[in-house]
Amino acid sequence: METTGVRRRWGVGVGIALTSVIVGALVAWLGTSMIERAWIVSYTSEGNELTVTYAPAGSCDTVLRTHASETDAAVEIDIIAVGPPPFVPTNASQDECVVTFELDEPLGDREVTGRGLTS
């Protein structure tokens, strides 16, 4: 009876499964640690349009999502971007990008909130 071959195949299978789990966890960790909110630099409003200048985690083309949530009292800006991998130094000169949101009604005296804005 040949048990050495069975043990070897079983060991190879376990090794492949363990390697797959480790690589999957590493990819998931890198993916979530690289996604972050962009820093809002300034905004202007004219009519129903809200124009926001922001500095993303990476470059302007790494933005995944831009979203504006409106209430009667405030407009919350959320801009999600992909940045560099963790522990990688970034350049001090950051790109500034612009996005325009079409609001349901003019901004008026509503507060604009988001990462980087202080009231």
Beta strands, then each sheet from edge to edge (+ up, - down):
strand 1: 35-37
strand 2: 39-46
strand 3: 49-55
strand 4: 63-70
strand 5: 74-82
strand 6: 97-102
strand 7: 111-113
sheet 1: 1+ 5- 4+
sheet 2: 1+ 5- 7-
sheet 3: 2+ 3- 6+
end
